[in-house]
């Protein structure tokens, strides 16, 4: 009897929980999320999704600073830089008191 009551309780709880989740209404945080992207192709580092002043720092995977560039507008930033092939780099973008770090592999 106790097991049956426990089963009914959990069954009703799971149905009540699923009734509050509406798949048609998006989560507010996902709506406000901005897409930030970074990629390296043919000697050009491209950064999208940031805005305003900031800086772009490039480090080797062992932590050696390769470049530190101050930028007036990060909206569609492109940097001509020769990064060695078959290596991994850490790209750090600082903008409006916001820091975002990316890892890229140059092949």
Protein Blocks (a to p, Z undefined) as FASTA:
>chain_A
ZZmmmmmmmmmmmmmmmmmpcfkbccfklmmpccdddddeehiacdehiecjdddddddf
kopafbdcddfblklgcddddddehiacdddddeehiacddddddZZ
